Amino acid sequence: MTITGSRASDLATRDGLSALERAKRQPLILGLFLPIQNGGWTISSAARNTDWSFDYNAKLIVKAEEAGFDLAFGLAQWLGSEGHGGATKYRKFSIDPLLVTSGVAALTRNIMLISTVHVLYGWHPLHLAKLGATMDHMTGGRWGLNLVTGFRPNEIEMFGLDPIPRDERYVRAAEFTDILDTLWRSEEDISWEGNYWSLKNAYVSPKPVHGRPILVNAGSSKAGLAYAAKYSDLIFITSPGGAEISAALKTLPAHTAEIKALAAEQGREIRTVINPHVICRDTEREVDQVCKAILVGEDAPAVNSLVGTMRQGDQSSWRGHERRQRIIGGNVQIFGTPEQVVEQFAALKDAGCDGLQINFFDFAPDLAYFAKNVLPLMKQAGLRV
Ligand SMILES: Cc1cc2nc3c(=O)[nH]c(=O)nc-3n(C[C@H](O)[C@H](O)[C@H](O)COP(=O)(O)O)c2cc1C
């Protein structure tokens, strides 16, 4: 028996395509935004079983993969002992996305696993290059890094560091990414004297399966978009017009076109992935009932806290989003019957969105309902192959 020492060699080349290439062939990339924090994106005490535990999230990822989803994604946050407070202690509990994706690597075979890392919170690129290369092998080339710079001043202060002005954050992120990329590709030892990091005779093995892992970011500012255009394969976008679908559809075409033009100037392609919160039931009446129950159960202090931290930090993603939209969640909200949901997905595609990563309210049953009732209609509509 030949032992290759690499799970990657078993998995990545079955159809000769990487997980990213497979996803890019879909008319609309499909992802799941994991609830690895308690409450997920819905700040309400309305009854549901969504849970932040590893076990719950691992099962969701396996189910999403079975249903044909292309990616699963976990956000990263740093909060104090009460989370966002309120009756639900919203996001008091959260597990780390890098470790969650590593934990599900061996449970999955096709789905991209994307972890958020705040690279300016004390990381050295050599550490992340090693972890990323290892994750890339554990997943057979399915691991993605959502590289964020961190916009909440209280977060960076937790690490004993001073807040960094936004544009400078992206200058530093660019240097960090250049070092990662060099370490991932170089067959020789690297020495590097940068403005923010240095290396002496550093080397990373194993080399990633497809040159480098999948790179993602979630910038919205000019500096954030320029970074994405130069480095990222996928960009998590928000609607500049707020979360209401018709307002979002008015502003998204210009936004997505700008991002793609910026990437084209760099001789690159980038896929735009938006984050809808989907509430889908057989009838509009049932959808209204779910929305009403969420709104009635609003955890007001926690909503105020989340909205406050979004306003406080210098970030551009959530400008134009109303407070009441944060109770249900999502950076665009898609409510309706399966047919209505698919119509709205098609409109997002027409507005230049290449993919969706979806939040649900009650994740496990809502994902099962989605797989049974919405995915077949997406196929009929030519949104999935
Ligand atoms: C889908 C999505 C996921 C995000 N995930 C994170 C995250 O996990 N941690 C974080 O600090 N910021 C996260 N962000 C926030 C962005 O990093 C933040 O809004 C960014 O700072 C905005 O872009 P800008 O820096 O160009 O203003 C996310 C944003 C979006 C749209």
Ligand as a Chemical Component Dictionary entry (heavy atoms), coordinates in Angstrom:
data_LIG
# 
_chem_comp.id                   LIG 
_chem_comp.type                 NON-POLYMER 
_chem_comp.pdbx_formal_charge   0 
_chem_comp.three_letter_code    LIG 
# 
loop_
_chem_comp_atom.comp_id 
_chem_comp_atom.atom_id 
_chem_comp_atom.alt_atom_id 
_chem_comp_atom.type_symbol 
_chem_comp_atom.charge 
_chem_comp_atom.model_Cartn_x 
_chem_comp_atom.model_Cartn_y 
_chem_comp_atom.model_Cartn_z 
_chem_comp_atom.pdbx_ordinal 
LIG C1  C1  C 0 -20.959 38.374 5.603  1  
LIG C2  C2  C 0 -20.044 39.165 6.481  2  
LIG C3  C3  C 0 -19.300 38.514 7.443  3  
LIG C4  C4  C 0 -18.455 39.220 8.289  4  
LIG N1  N1  N 0 -17.765 38.547 9.242  5  
LIG C5  C5  C 0 -17.021 39.250 10.127 6  
LIG C6  C6  C 0 -16.399 38.626 11.205 7  
LIG O1  O1  O 0 -16.505 37.415 11.365 8  
LIG N2  N2  N 0 -15.686 39.368 12.088 9  
LIG C7  C7  C 0 -15.560 40.719 11.943 10 
LIG O2  O2  O 0 -14.917 41.357 12.755 11 
LIG N3  N3  N 0 -16.141 41.339 10.913 12 
LIG C8  C8  C 0 -16.870 40.641 10.037 13 
LIG N4  N4  N 0 -17.520 41.276 9.031  14 
LIG C9  C9  C 0 -17.464 42.694 9.014  15 
LIG C10 C10 C 0 -16.513 43.233 8.040  16 
LIG O3  O3  O 0 -15.229 42.720 8.224  17 
LIG C11 C11 C 0 -16.585 44.695 8.322  18 
LIG O4  O4  O 0 -17.893 45.105 8.077  19 
LIG C12 C12 C 0 -15.645 45.382 7.520  20 
LIG O5  O5  O 0 -14.829 46.014 8.428  21 
LIG C13 C13 C 0 -16.347 46.379 6.618  22 
LIG O6  O6  O 0 -15.561 46.716 5.638  23 
LIG P1  P1  P 0 -14.569 47.939 5.743  24 
LIG O7  O7  O 0 -13.522 47.537 6.752  25 
LIG O8  O8  O 0 -14.067 48.003 4.342  26 
LIG O9  O9  O 0 -15.356 49.122 6.204  27 
LIG C14 C14 C 0 -18.344 40.608 8.165  28 
LIG C15 C15 C 0 -19.093 41.270 7.192  29 
LIG C16 C16 C 0 -19.923 40.564 6.344  30 
LIG C17 C17 C 0 -20.699 41.304 5.326  31 
# 
loop_
_chem_comp_bond.comp_id 
_chem_comp_bond.atom_id_1 
_chem_comp_bond.atom_id_2 
_chem_comp_bond.value_order 
_chem_comp_bond.pdbx_ordinal 
LIG C1  C2  SING 1  
LIG C2  C3  SING 2  
LIG C2  C16 DOUB 3  
LIG C3  C4  DOUB 4  
LIG C4  N1  SING 5  
LIG C4  C14 SING 6  
LIG N1  C5  DOUB 7  
LIG C5  C6  SING 8  
LIG C5  C8  SING 9  
LIG C6  O1  DOUB 10 
LIG C6  N2  SING 11 
LIG N2  C7  SING 12 
LIG C7  O2  DOUB 13 
LIG C7  N3  SING 14 
LIG N3  C8  DOUB 15 
LIG C8  N4  SING 16 
LIG N4  C9  SING 17 
LIG N4  C14 SING 18 
LIG C9  C10 SING 19 
LIG C10 O3  SING 20 
LIG C10 C11 SING 21 
LIG C11 O4  SING 22 
LIG C11 C12 SING 23 
LIG C12 O5  SING 24 
LIG C12 C13 SING 25 
LIG C13 O6  SING 26 
LIG O6  P1  SING 27 
LIG P1  O7  DOUB 28 
LIG P1  O8  SING 29 
LIG P1  O9  SING 30 
LIG C14 C15 DOUB 31 
LIG C15 C16 SING 32 
LIG C16 C17 SING 33 
# 
